[in-house]
Amino acid sequence: MDERERHAKGMEVRRAVLGNAHVDRTQQNLNPLNGEFQDLITRYAWGEIWTRPGLPRHTRSLLTIMAMVALNREAELRLHLRAAANNGVTRDEIKEVLLQAAIYCGVPAANSAFHMAEEVFRQMDEAPKT
């Protein structure tokens, strides 16, 4: 697969996982500072890793949530908590990941993640259905 194909596949998966609204916002905000970075993550995170057949997207979502808890990356955690539903991840499965995070990432990290998840889920529940 060449770089253009990798980018196209990456954009397809990125849209499927994160949603068109998020990706469109990102694309509208491209500039000379972040454009190459966005191209890089589209090609490699989404076009190379998320397209691999070795793990289903469902599993990749759960792993990404755990990593964001471990790294204390609030914005990315919120994004992937929302996106997980697009990959068939249930709220109960997220709860189980956050409980496991308490042991492997620390109770304070998991506590923050539970609060974020509650807020994200509340926002999702209150959002108008399209």
N, C-alpha and C positions, 0 to 999 in steps of 0.2 A: 504494500500500500504506500503510495507516495504522500507527500505532505498535504496536498490539496484534498485527497481522498480522506486522509486522517482527520483533517479539519471538518470536512463535510459530515463524516460519521460522528465526530465529536459533537458537532452542533446539533445533530439529530438526537443524540442521547442526552445532551445537556438540556434541550428543550423538553424531552420526555420526562426527565427527572425533576428539573427545577421549574418547569412551566414556561410558557411563552412570554408571559408578562415580565418575569424576572430577566429572562435572556434579552428581550427587547429593550428593557431599561438599560441593561449593561451595554448593549450595542449602541444605544443612543448616546451613551456617555463616553464613548471611545474618544481618546485624544492622544496627542503625541507622547504623553507620559505613560499611559496605561495600555495602549493599543497592542503593543508587542506582547505584553504580559497576558492579555486576554486571549490572544492568538495562541500563545504557549499553552495555557491551561485548557483551551478548547482542544488542541491537538493531542496533548499528552495526558492530562487528567481524564478527559472525556473520550477522546478518540483512541487512545492507546490502552488505558487501564479499564475504564468503565465498559468498554466494548469487548473485553476479553471473555471467552466462554467459560473460564474456570470457576467463576462464582456468579450466581444470579444477582441481579440488581437489588433484590430484597436484602440479601446478605451484605452486599456492598454498602447499602444504606445504614444497616446496623453497625457495621465496622466504622463507618465514617462518623456516626454519632458518638461512638465510644472514643474515637480519636479526638474529636472536638472537645469532649468533656476532659480528656486527659491533658490536652494542650491549653485548656481554658480559652477557647476561641468562641466567644459569645455570638458574634454575628454569624459565623459559619454554622454554629450549632443551631441557631434559630432557623436559618435557611434549610438545613438538612432535616430538622424536625418536621418542617412543613413538607419538604420534598419526599420524605419517606412514605407518605400516603400514596404518592404516585407510583411507588414500587410495591404496593401491597403490604406495607408494614403496618401492623396494628398498634394502637396505643398501649395495649397490654405488653406487646413485644418491646416497645420503647421503655416501658416501666421496668421490664426485666433487665434490659441493657443498663439502665441507670442504676438499678440495684447492684448489678455486677460492677459498675463503675465505682460504686462506694467502696468496694473492697480493693480494686486494682488501681483506682485513680485517686482515692481519698474521699472521705465523707464530705468535707467542705465542697469539693468539686461536684459531687453528686447532688448535694443539697441545692447548690446554685442551678444545676441542670434541671432538677425537678421543678424549681420555681419557674425557670424559663419555659419548660414544657407546658406547665399549667397555663402560663400567659399565652403562649403560641396556640395551644389548643382552644383556649377561650376565644382568641381572635379569629381562629378558623371557624369556630362554631357560630360566631356572630356575623361573619362576613356574608354578604348577600350571595345567594347561589346563582351561578351563571349558567 
